Amino acid sequence: LNQVLTVSGAGASGQLSVSPAVLDFGAIQVGLPRRLPLTLVNSSTVDLWYELSFCRTEACAMDEAGEADVLRCLAPRGLVPARNSVAVTVQLEALARGSIHYDVLCAIAPGGNGDAESVLLLPPTRLSGIQAKGEYPALQVVDARLSGVSQEALWRSLQLKQVNDELNDVPSAEEKACMSVEGKPPPILHAPATSTFRRFDLVLPPRIQTSAEQRLRLLIRNTSRLPARWTLKYPTESDVQAEPWVDFGPPSDEQVKQASIIDRKIISARPRSGALQQGDEQVIELTMRHFATDAYELPLTLVVECGKRLVLNVKGRTLGPTETHLALPSGGIRLGAAPIGLPTPLRQTLELPNPSAVPVEYEINSAALDAFTSKHLGFEVLSCPEPAGVISPGSCARVPLLFHPLEAREYFISLPLRFGHARGGPCKDTTVLIRANGYDPSDAPVDSTSEAGVMPPCSLLQPSQVGLPVSLSLDTCVFGRLPQHSDGSQFLILSNALDTACKFAWDTAHPLYGSRVAIHPSGGSVPPLGHVCCKVCVRGAGPPEALDLVLGCTLEPLASTAANDFTRTADGTRKLVAERPEQRRERSALTPLAARQSLAPPLSSAAPPRLLLGVRATFLPSATLRSAAFPLAEHFVPRSLPPPEPTQLGRSKPRRSQAGIYGAGVARDAATRRAQRDTAEAVLVELLQDVMRSEEVRRVLQAPPVRIVPWFAQLAFARHGTAPAPVTVRCADATCEVGVLDDAAAAEERKQERAFAAAEAARRTTRRLRDVQSSAELQELAAYVLEGTLFSLVSDASHGELSLLDQTPTAPTAEPGRTRVTKAFVRRGRGLGDTQEW
């Protein structure tokens, strides 16, 4: 029998989806594997077999063995039941620092009785992606503060830029040998010596014996996306746990001195460990005490768990009462960059601080400068007009240097320097390494003298953490390049963090204050929890100059006022009540003597707190800046230049020709005469060009000769009104015919003359208005008026006299019967920031 068997069924297409769409591991520690689940969802009505594969989509960094990462799936093949899901574990281990990107591919086959060798329903297709970033725990020094040292000088002496670069680098093979995958210490046999780590010298400025202790505060931040644990170890501490029977031998003199420094706490650090999450910050305080006269050095090992390791070698020096010393940077001094082709050298300053308690006499050996000049075929690339001098105790000498590069390259010179006691005694010899760059004026100069882009623009520490009641909105006012003989200004905010007022006074005794730089106001008081706006002005008078100086601001916190010293007035405001003499005598009689002595503030010999502000600007000729497409229209350059300074025509005082410390004269009369002649020629050429550019001179030279009418002919014409007969006048040296025209011709001529005079007057008026409107003086006046208005508004808002919330500002009330009118304007005078009240 033939029977027909009918088989029927519903076809279904298999489909898999994945959750999440992108498997993000985030930041993973290099060498530490991490696992995450990947869910496969079968939304169809049939069972599906899957097979996962991974494909790298972007190139990434490799380790020493040429491997970037290890990615594997714990269940790359399996069955996903119908309308069900399966979680697959993916493990990723980064072997190098960098980004990781993968595509997850899946091939699908129909499910059966354990048969995974069926025909593929779909070729391998992309289901999702995997991304991660391999990192090491990393720290960065984001701020540093030391009383009495400017920010740029502190960052250079501590080498913090190099420290941050090293902390941000990949751990070396020796550093990787110090950690295992779990972050535990390695075996003793694999522990490398501390000398293999990179060493950085943190040089503190020297101080006199019995001076106040120095407190260096470093603010560190966790810049990675991983938790960072750090430790600061003394040289007497070690990870190596030696057996009691191990004999390391007698300690060296250096080890004995380091142990003494640690025991006596001459150099100490706190805290010495910490744990930071992503973006967290912590302050490390390094303290140095000046007990005995000596040079001290203590290496501290900074260990970041599973990260970098380096040695911070803290150096300090304690000076004796009669010891002479100059605090010169160990890495040399870098001058500001100068463009090639300047008509005169760029004037710069070499600072020689004297931290000792005695005056120091110094002299720079001019033989090195002469040899440097001979090397450049007799051209003075670098010169020093004043190579000798005396530095007062605790002050700083500003030695002028003239830099005139010939090529766009870096120049090096080692200057021998001899110094000693100004009143006689043995001398010391040292060497100052000078670095300077020359660049093409058409290119932008590289600011190699600053730590721009590295150190913060202002303090990131709270004022209470650094022991200062007031903070600055800027640590350094950078003006950049400015035209010669122009001015520049910036605003600065002083913020008071105390609930009491604080007086401030800028260092107006600085040798360049008033002539090159000024701050308005130069002194005053910052209200409690308030701020004061100051304007910093620089002036480029004289030859081209690279201005780089530090101005100090002395702070004096005022005594707090008790709450019971205030009373309420009728309008509800608080008013300070002065204490009457009888009340003061009564209070003194009721207060015991011991209590009064305990309430008196203790006498302190510590110096008042000071803020330091750096000011940097480079004044260059307008022609040099014009070749670099510099916006000269934004700056005012006066048309008539001021007379040259004595330093431009030569020194105001002739250089002594007698033997100095080195026993050789340093006079250069030929160079002085050549400088005087060049300056005189430049001034005469500028005066002649100014005269030839005058509109009156140009009109006189281009106009035709005017007919001369004698005075008696003009009187006759005015008296009779009719033209007399022509008259011939015989002169002593020439013959000229003088007459008057007829009435019609005279009237026409007078009409033409009046029309010409009116047109000439209109043309002069139009030209005068156009010249006034386009003049740089008017633009400068408008800029000063706008700047003064902005400064007044900011000052009023700072003192609470202007309400920023009300639409209608409230004017100060005047006394009855009087009208109060106060106007202020800023004018240009001999000094900067001059004001006048009307």
C-alpha positions in Angstrom: 0.0 0.0 0.0 1.2 3.4 -0.8 0.4 5.9 1.9 1.1 9.6 1.8 2.7 11.1 4.9 2.1 14.8 5.1 4.8 16.7 7.0 4.2 20.3 7.8 6.1 22.8 9.8 6.7 26.6 10.2 10.0 28.0 9.2 11.8 30.5 11.4 14.9 32.6 10.9 17.5 32.5 13.7 18.6 35.9 15.1 21.0 36.8 18.0 21.4 40.1 19.6 23.9 41.2 22.3 23.7 43.4 25.4 25.3 45.8 25.9 25.9 47.2 22.5 29.5 48.2 23.5 31.3 46.4 26.2 33.3 49.1 27.9 36.0 47.9 30.4 37.0 51.5 31.1 40.4 52.1 32.6 42.2 48.8 33.4 45.5 48.5 35.1 48.3 47.2 32.9 49.0 43.6 33.7 45.9 43.0 35.7 43.1 41.0 33.9 39.5 42.1 34.2 36.3 40.2 33.4 32.9 41.4 32.2 29.8 39.6 31.1 28.4 39.7 27.6 24.8 38.6 27.2 23.6 36.8 24.0 19.8 37.1 23.5 18.0 34.6 21.1 14.7 36.2 20.2 13.7 33.5 17.7 11.7 30.3 18.2 14.5 28.0 17.4 17.7 27.0 19.2 20.9 28.5 17.8 24.5 27.6 18.0 26.9 30.4 18.2 30.6 30.9 17.7 32.3 34.1 18.8 35.5 35.6 17.4 37.2 39.0 18.0 38.9 41.4 15.6 41.1 44.3 16.6 40.0 47.5 14.9 42.7 50.0 15.8 46.5 49.8 16.2 47.6 50.1 19.8 50.8 50.2 21.8 52.9 47.1 22.3 55.0 45.9 25.2 58.6 44.8 25.1 57.6 41.4 23.7 55.5 42.9 20.9 52.2 42.1 22.5 49.5 44.6 23.1 46.8 42.8 25.1 45.2 39.4 25.8 41.5 39.0 25.0 39.7 35.7 25.4 36.2 34.4 25.9 35.6 31.7 28.5 32.8 30.1 26.4 33.4 31.0 22.7 31.0 28.3 21.5 27.6 27.2 22.8 23.9 26.9 22.4 21.3 29.6 23.1 17.9 28.1 23.6 14.9 29.6 21.8 13.6 32.8 23.4 16.3 32.8 26.0 19.7 34.4 26.8 23.1 33.2 27.8 25.8 35.3 29.6 29.3 34.9 28.2 32.4 36.0 30.3 35.0 38.1 28.4 38.5 38.6 30.0 40.8 41.4 28.9 44.3 42.0 30.0 46.3 45.1 28.8 50.0 44.5 28.4 50.8 48.1 27.5 49.4 51.6 28.1 47.0 52.8 25.5 43.5 52.4 24.0 42.0 49.0 23.1 39.2 48.5 20.5 37.7 45.2 19.3 34.8 44.1 17.2 32.8 41.0 18.4 31.9 38.7 15.5 29.3 35.9 15.7 28.5 33.0 13.4 25.1 31.3 13.8 24.1 27.6 13.1 20.8 25.9 13.7 20.5 23.9 16.9 20.0 20.2 17.0 20.7 17.3 19.2 24.1 18.6 20.2 25.0 19.0 16.6 27.2 22.1 16.2 28.5 21.2 12.7 25.4 22.2 10.8 25.4 24.6 7.9 25.8 28.2 9.0 22.7 30.3 8.7 24.6 33.5 8.6 28.2 34.3 8.0 30.2 35.9 10.9 28.7 39.3 11.5 29.5 42.1 13.9 27.4 42.0 17.1 29.0 44.6 19.3 32.3 46.3 20.2 34.8 46.1 23.1 36.7 49.2 24.2 39.2 49.7 27.1 42.2 51.8 28.0 45.3 50.3 29.7 46.8 52.6 32.3 49.2 52.8 35.2 48.4 54.6 38.5 49.9 58.1 38.0 50.4 61.1 40.1 51.3 64.7 39.1 52.6 67.7 41.1 50.1 70.4 40.2 51.2 73.1 42.6 54.2 74.1 44.9 54.6 76.9 47.4 57.6 78.1 49.4 57.6 81.4 51.2 59.9 84.0 49.7 60.4 82.2 46.4 58.5 83.1 43.2 56.6 80.4 41.4 58.7 80.2 38.2 62.0 80.2 40.2 60.6 77.5 42.5 59.4 75.2 39.7 62.8 75.5 38.0 64.8 74.9 41.2 62.7 71.9 42.1 62.7 70.5 38.5 59.0 69.9 38.8 58.4 69.8 35.0 60.9 67.0 34.7 59.4 65.2 37.8 55.9 65.3 36.2 57.2 64.0 32.9 58.9 61.1 34.7 55.7 60.3 36.7 53.7 60.3 33.5 56.1 58.0 31.7 55.8 54.2 31.4 57.5 52.2 34.2 60.9 50.9 33.2 61.9 47.3 33.4 63.5 47.8 36.8 60.4 49.4 38.1 58.2 46.6 36.7 60.5 44.1 38.5 59.4 45.7 41.7 55.7 44.8 41.3 53.8 41.7 40.6 50.4 41.4 39.0 48.6 41.6 42.3 50.7 44.6 43.3 52.6 42.8 46.0 56.3 43.3 46.7 58.5 40.9 44.6 60.9 38.3 46.1 64.0 39.6 47.7 66.3 38.3 45.0 64.5 40.4 42.4 64.5 43.7 44.3 66.5 46.3 42.4 68.7 48.9 44.1 67.3 52.4 44.7 70.2 53.8 42.6 68.5 52.4 39.4 65.6 54.9 39.8 65.8 58.3 38.2 67.0 61.0 40.7 65.8 64.6 40.8 67.3 67.3 43.0 64.9 69.5 44.9 67.1 72.4 45.8 65.9 74.7 48.6 67.3 78.2 48.9 70.0 78.6 51.6 69.2 80.3 54.9 71.2 81.7 57.7 71.7 79.7 60.9 68.8 80.0 63.4 66.5 81.2 60.7 62.9 80.2 60.6 62.2 76.7 59.2 61.4 76.3 55.6 58.1 74.6 54.6 57.8 73.4 51.1 54.2 72.3 50.2 53.7 70.1 47.2 50.1 69.4 45.9 49.9 66.1 44.2 46.9 64.9 42.2 45.8 61.5 40.9 45.5 62.1 37.1 44.7 58.5 36.2 41.4 56.8 36.2 42.7 54.2 38.7 43.1 54.4 42.4 46.7 55.4 43.3 48.5 54.5 46.5 51.8 56.2 47.2 54.6 56.0 49.8 57.5 58.3 50.5 60.4 56.3 52.0 63.5 57.5 53.8 66.9 56.1 52.8 67.0 54.1 56.0 63.9 52.1 55.0 64.0 49.2 52.7 61.6 46.6 51.3 64.2 43.9 51.7 63.6 41.9 54.9 67.0 40.7 55.8 67.7 37.9 58.2 69.2 38.8 61.6 72.4 37.0 60.8 73.1 39.1 57.7 76.0 41.5 58.1 75.9 44.6 55.8 79.2 46.0 57.1 79.9 49.3 58.8 77.8 52.2 57.5 79.4 54.8 55.3 79.8 58.5 56.3 77.0 59.4 54.0 74.7 56.9 55.7 75.6 58.2 59.1 74.9 61.8 58.1 71.5 60.8 56.6 70.6 58.9 59.8 71.5 62.1 61.8 69.4 64.3 59.5 66.4 61.9 60.0 66.8 61.6 63.8 67.3 65.4 64.4 64.4 66.1 61.9 66.6 68.6 60.0 64.7 67.4 56.8 61.4 65.7 57.3 58.3 64.9 55.3 54.6 64.5 56.2 52.5 62.6 55.4 54.5 59.8 54.0 51.7 57.7 52.4 48.2 58.1 51.0 45.5 56.7 48.8 43.9 58.8 46.1 40.9 58.2 43.9 40.6 59.6 40.5 41.0 63.4 40.6 41.8 63.5 44.4 44.5 65.8 45.7 46.8 65.7 48.8 49.4 68.1 50.2 52.9 66.8 51.1 54.9 69.1 53.4 58.7 69.0 53.3 60.3 70.9 56.3 63.9 71.9 56.7 65.4 73.3 60.0 68.5 75.3 60.2 70.4 74.2 63.3 74.1 74.0 62.3 76.1 75.4 59.5 76.4 72.7 56.8 75.1 71.4 53.5 72.4 68.7 53.8 71.1 66.2 51.4 68.4 63.5 51.9 67.1 61.3 49.1 63.4 60.4 49.4 62.0 57.5 47.3 58.5 58.2 45.9 56.8 54.8 45.3 53.5 54.7 43.4 52.0 51.2 43.9 52.0 49.3 40.5 53.4 52.5 38.9 56.5 54.7 38.8 59.3 55.0 41.3 61.7 57.9 41.5 64.1 59.6 44.0 63.5 63.1 45.2 66.8 64.3 46.5 66.1 67.2 48.9 69.1 69.6 49.2 69.5 72.5 51.6 72.2 74.6 53.1 72.6 76.5 56.4 75.0 79.5 56.2 77.2 80.8 59.0 77.0 84.4 60.3 80.1 85.4 58.3 79.9 83.0 55.4 79.5 84.4 51.8 77.3 82.7 49.3 75.5 83.4 46.1 72.3 81.4 45.4 72.8 80.5 41.7 70.7 77.9 39.9 72.5 74.6 39.4 71.0 74.1 35.9 72.2 77.4 34.6 70.3 80.6 33.6 68.2 80.9 30.5 67.7 84.3 29.0 64.7 85.5 27.0 64.7 84.8 23.3 65.8 87.6 21.1 65.0 88.1 17.3 67.9 88.4 14.9 68.4 91.7 13.0 67.7 94.1 15.9 69.3 97.6 15.5 70.4 97.5 19.2 71.0 94.6 21.6 68.2 93.3 23.7 68.7 94.3 27.3 68.2 91.5 29.8 68.9 91.0 33.5 71.0 88.4 35.4 69.9 88.2 39.0 72.5 87.3 41.7 70.8 86.7 45.1 72.8 87.1 48.3 71.2 85.0 51.0 74.2 85.6 53.5 74.3 88.0 56.3 77.3 90.0 55.0 77.8 92.2 51.9 79.3 90.3 48.9 81.5 91.8 46.2 81.3 90.1 42.9 82.9 90.4 39.4 82.3 88.6 36.2 85.5 87.7 34.3 85.4 89.8 31.1 88.0 87.5 29.4 85.2 84.9 28.7 83.1 87.6 27.1 86.0 88.8 25.0 86.7 85.2 23.9 83.0 84.7 23.0 83.1 87.9 20.9 86.3 86.8 19.1 84.6 83.5 18.3 81.9 85.4 16.5 84.4 87.5 14.4 84.5 90.5 16.7 80.7 90.9 17.0 79.4 91.3 20.6 76.7 88.7 20.8 76.7 88.9 24.6 78.1 91.7 26.6 77.9 92.9 30.2 78.2 96.7 30.8 78.5 96.4 34.6 80.4 93.2 35.4 81.3 94.1 39.0 79.4 95.3 42.1 78.5 94.8 45.7 75.4 93.0 47.0 73.8 94.0 50.3 72.9 91.2 52.8 69.6 89.5 51.9 69.2 91.5 48.6 69.7 90.7 44.9 71.9 92.3 42.3 70.5 92.9 38.8 73.4 92.6 36.4 72.5 94.0 32.9 73.3 91.7 29.9 73.0 92.8 26.3 72.1 89.9 23.9 72.4 90.5 20.2 72.1 87.2 18.3 73.4 86.7 14.7 71.7 83.4 14.0 68.4 81.7 14.8 69.9 79.1 17.2 70.8 78.5 20.8 73.9 80.1 22.4 75.9 78.7 25.3 78.5 80.5 27.4 80.1 79.8 30.8 80.9 82.9 32.7 83.6 82.7 35.5 82.4 84.5 38.5 84.4 85.4 41.6 82.9 86.7 44.8 84.0 87.4 48.4 83.4 89.5 51.4 83.1 93.2 50.5 85.4 94.1 53.4 88.2 91.8 52.3 89.0 88.1 52.8 89.3 85.0 50.7 87.3 84.8 47.4 85.4 82.0 45.9 85.2 81.0 42.2 82.1 79.6 40.5 80.8 79.4 36.9 77.4 80.6 35.6 76.1 78.8 32.6 74.1 81.2 30.3 71.7 79.9 27.7 70.0 82.2 25.2 68.0 81.7 21.9 67.9 83.7 18.8 65.0 83.3 16.4 63.7 84.6 13.1 61.4 87.7 13.6 58.8 86.2 11.2 58.4 83.2 13.5 56.8 83.1 16.9 59.3 82.9 19.7 59.4 79.9 22.0 59.1 81.1 25.6 61.8 78.9 27.1 62.3 81.1 30.2 58.9 80.2 31.8 57.1 77.1 32.9 54.1 78.0 30.7 51.6 75.3 30.4 53.1 73.4 33.3 52.5 75.3 36.5 49.1 76.6 37.4 48.2 80.3 36.7 47.4 80.8 40.4 47.6 79.0 43.7 45.5 75.8 43.9 46.2 75.6 47.7 43.9 77.3 50.2 45.4 80.4 51.8 45.2 78.6 55.2 47.3 75.8 53.8 50.2 78.1 52.9 49.9 80.5 55.8 48.8 83.5 53.8 45.7 85.5 54.5 45.4 86.9 50.9 45.8 85.1 47.6 46.5 86.4 44.1 44.5 85.7 41.0 47.7 85.4 38.9 51.2 84.4 40.0 52.8 85.9 36.9 51.6 88.7 34.6 52.8 87.7 31.1 52.5 90.5 28.6 54.4 88.8 25.8 55.8 91.0 23.0 55.0 94.7 23.1 56.1 97.6 20.8 59.0 99.7 22.0 57.9 102.9 23.9 54.4 101.5 24.4 52.5 100.6 27.5 50.6 97.5 28.7 48.3 96.7 31.5 46.5 93.8 33.2 44.1 93.4 36.0 44.9 91.5 39.2 42.5 90.5 42.0 43.6 90.2 45.7 41.2 87.9 47.6 40.9 87.9 51.4 40.0 84.5 52.9 39.8 85.8 56.5 36.9 87.3 58.4 39.1 90.3 59.2 40.5 93.0 57.0 44.1 92.8 55.8 46.4 95.6 54.7 48.6 95.3 51.7 51.5 97.3 50.3 53.4 96.7 47.1 57.2 97.0 47.0 57.5 100.5 45.6 61.2 100.5 46.6 62.0 98.2 43.7 64.6 99.8 41.4 62.3 99.4 38.3 59.1 100.5 40.1 57.7 103.7 38.5 60.0 103.6 35.5 59.2 100.1 34.0 56.4 98.7 36.2 53.7 100.1 38.5 50.6 98.8 40.3 47.6 100.9 41.1 46.6 101.1 43.9 50.1 100.5 45.5 48.6 99.9 48.9 45.3 99.7 50.8 43.2 97.3 52.7 41.3 94.2 51.6 37.9 93.9 53.3 36.9 90.7 55.2 36.1 87.9 52.8 36.3 90.4 50.0 38.7 91.3 47.2 40.4 94.3 45.7 41.1 94.9 42.0 44.6 96.2 41.0 46.0 97.2 37.7 49.5 96.2 36.7 51.2 98.5 34.2 54.4 98.1 32.3 56.2 100.7 30.2 58.8 100.1 27.5 60.9 103.2 27.7 64.4 103.0 26.3 66.1 100.4 24.1 64.7 96.9 23.4 64.4 95.1 26.7 63.3 91.7 28.1 61.6 92.7 31.3 61.6 89.9 33.9 61.2 90.8 37.6 59.4 89.9 40.8 57.4 92.4 42.9 56.6 91.7 46.5 53.5 92.6 48.4 53.6 92.8 52.2 50.5 91.7 54.1 49.4 92.9 57.6 46.2 91.2 58.9 44.3 93.6 61.2 43.0 92.6 64.6 39.5 91.1 64.7 36.7 93.2 66.2 34.5 91.6 68.8 30.7 91.3 68.2 29.9 93.4 71.2 31.8 96.4 69.8 29.0 97.0 67.3 25.7 98.6 67.8 22.5 98.8 65.7 21.6 102.2 64.2 18.1 103.4 63.3 18.3 102.1 59.8 19.4 98.6 61.0 23.0 98.8 60.0 25.9 97.9 62.3 28.2 100.6 63.5 31.5 100.3 65.4 31.4 101.9 68.8 34.7 103.4 70.1 35.6 102.6 73.7 35.8 105.7 76.0 38.9 106.3 78.1 37.1 105.8 81.4 35.7 102.4 80.2 39.2 101.3 79.3 40.6 102.3 82.7 37.7 100.5 84.4 38.2 97.4 82.4 42.0 97.4 83.1 41.3 97.8 86.9 38.9 94.8 86.9 41.2 92.5 84.9 44.0 90.8 86.9 47.6 91.5 85.8 48.2 87.8 84.9 45.1 87.8 82.7 46.2 90.9 80.9 49.6 89.5 80.3 48.1 86.3 78.9 45.8 88.2 76.6 48.7 90.2 75.1 49.9 88.8 71.8 53.3 87.1 71.9 56.2 88.9 70.3 57.3 87.2 67.1 60.4 87.9 65.1 59.1 86.2 62.0 58.9 88.2 58.9 55.5 89.5 57.8 53.7 87.4 55.1 54.5 88.4 51.6 53.0 87.7 48.2 55.2 87.5 45.1 54.1 88.6 41.6 56.1 87.9 38.5 56.0 90.4 35.6 57.4 89.5 32.2 57.3 91.5 29.0 59.5 91.9 25.9 59.7 95.3 24.2 60.8 95.2 20.6 61.0 97.8 17.8 57.9 98.3 15.7 59.6 97.3 12.5 60.6 94.0 13.9 57.1 93.3 15.1 55.6 94.4 11.8 57.6 91.7 9.9 56.0 89.1 12.2 52.4 90.4 11.4 52.1 91.7 14.9 48.9 93.8 15.5 50.5 97.1 16.1 47.1 98.9 15.9 46.2 97.5 19.3 49.1 99.4 21.0 49.8 103.1 21.2 53.3 104.1 20.1 54.0 107.9 20.5 55.0 109.8 17.4 57.8 111.7 19.2 60.2 109.5 21.1 61.5 110.4 24.5 65.2 111.3 24.8 67.5 108.3 25.1 68.4 107.1 28.6 71.9 107.3 30.0 72.3 103.5 29.6 71.5 103.9 25.8 74.1 106.6 25.2 76.6 104.9 27.5 76.8 104.5 31.3 76.0 107.4 33.4 79.1 106.8 35.4 82.4 105.9 33.6 83.6 102.4 34.2 86.6 102.2 36.5 89.7 101.2 34.6 91.6 100.2 37.7 92.2 96.5 38.3 89.2 94.6 39.8 89.1 91.3 41.5 90.6 89.6 38.5 93.4 92.2 38.2 92.4 93.5 34.8 90.6 96.6 33.6 87.1 96.3 32.1 86.8 99.7 30.2 85.7 99.7 26.6 85.9 103.3 25.4 85.7 102.4 21.7 82.5 100.5 22.2 81.0 103.4 24.1 81.9 105.9 21.4 80.5 103.7 18.7 77.2 103.3 20.7 77.0 107.1 21.1 77.5 107.7 17.4 74.9 105.1 16.4 72.4 106.6 18.8 73.0 110.1 17.6 72.6 109.1 13.9 69.4 107.2 14.7 67.9 110.3 16.5 68.9 112.7 13.7 67.4 110.4 11.0 64.2 110.1 13.0 63.9 113.9 13.4 64.6 114.5 9.7 62.0 111.9 8.6 59.5 113.5 11.0 60.0 116.9 9.4 59.8 115.6 5.9 56.5 113.7 6.7 54.9 117.0 7.8 51.9 118.1 5.7 52.8 121.8 5.7 56.3 121.1 4.4 55.0 118.9 1.6 52.4 121.5 0.6 55.0 124.3 0.5 57.3 122.2 -1.7 54.6 121.2 -4.2 52.7 124.6 -4.4 53.6 127.2 -7.3 55.1 130.5 -6.3 52.7 133.2 -5.1 52.5 136.5 -6.9 53.8 139.3 -4.6 51.6 142.4 -4.3 53.4 145.4 -2.7 51.8 147.0 0.3 51.2 150.4 -1.3 49.2 148.9 -4.2 47.0 147.1 -1.7 46.4 150.4 0.2 45.5 152.3 -3.0 43.1 149.6 -4.1 41.4 149.6 -0.7 41.1 153.5 -0.6 39.9 154.3 -4.1 38.0 151.2 -5.0 38.9 151.7 -8.7 41.9 150.3 -10.5 44.5 153.1 -11.1 46.8 153.1 -14.0 49.5 150.6 -14.0 52.5 151.8 -12.0 56.0 150.7 -12.5 58.1 150.5 -9.4 61.8 150.6 -9.6 63.5 148.5 -6.9 67.1 148.5 -6.0 67.9 145.1 -7.4 64.9 144.4 -9.8 62.2 146.1 -11.8 58.5 145.1 -11.2 55.3 146.4 -12.7 52.5 147.0 -10.1 48.9 147.9 -11.1 45.3 147.1 -10.4 42.8 145.6 -12.8 39.5 147.0 -13.8 36.5 146.8 -11.6 34.9 143.7 -13.3 38.1 141.8 -13.4 38.9 142.8 -9.8 35.4 141.6 -8.6 35.8 138.3 -10.5 39.2 137.8 -9.0 37.9 138.6 -5.5 35.1 136.1 -6.0 37.5 133.4 -7.1 39.7 134.2 -4.1 36.8 133.9 -1.7 35.7 130.7 -3.2 39.2 129.3 -3.1 39.6 130.4 0.5 36.3 128.8 1.5 37.2 125.6 -0.3 40.7 125.7 1.3 39.2 126.2 4.8 36.7 123.4 4.2 39.5 121.1 3.0 41.6 122.0 6.0 38.7 121.4 8.4 37.9 118.0 6.8 41.6 117.0 6.9 42.0 118.1 10.5 38.9 116.1 11.6 40.0 113.1 9.6 43.5 113.3 11.2 42.0 113.7 14.7 39.7 110.7 14.2 42.4 108.5 12.8 45.1 109.6 15.2 46.6 107.1 17.6 46.3 109.7 20.4 42.5 109.7 20.2 42.3 106.0 20.1 44.6 105.8 23.1 42.5 108.3 24.9 39.3 106.3 24.1 41.0 103.1 25.3 42.1 104.8 28.5 38.6 106.2 29.2 37.0 102.7 28.6 39.7 101.0 30.7 39.3 103.6 33.5 35.5 103.1 33.4 35.8 99.4 33.6 38.3 99.7 36.4 35.9 102.1 38.3 33.0 99.7 37.8 35.1 96.7 39.1 36.3 98.7 42.1 32.7 99.8 42.9 31.5 96.3 42.7 34.4 95.1 44.8 33.6 97.5 47.6 29.9 97.0 47.4 29.1 100.5 46.1 27.5 99.1 42.9 24.8 96.5 43.0 25.0 94.0 40.2 21.5 92.8 40.7 19.5 96.1 40.6 18.8 97.6 37.2 19.0 101.1 38.6 22.3 101.8 40.4 22.1 103.7 43.6 24.2 106.9 43.8 25.8 107.9 47.1 23.7 110.4 49.0 25.1 113.9 49.5 24.9 115.9 52.6 21.9 118.4 52.9 22.7 121.6 51.2 25.7 120.3 49.3 26.0 118.7 45.9 28.6 115.9 45.6 30.2 115.6 42.3 33.1 113.3 41.9 34.8 112.5 38.7 38.1 110.7 38.1 40.0 110.1 35.0 43.3 108.5 34.1 45.8 110.6 32.4 49.3 109.9 31.1 52.0 111.6 33.1 55.5 111.0 34.2 54.5 108.0 36.4 52.1 105.2 35.7 48.6 105.1 37.1 48.4 108.9 37.8 44.9 110.1 38.8 43.4 113.5 39.3 40.2 114.4 41.2 37.8 117.1 39.9 
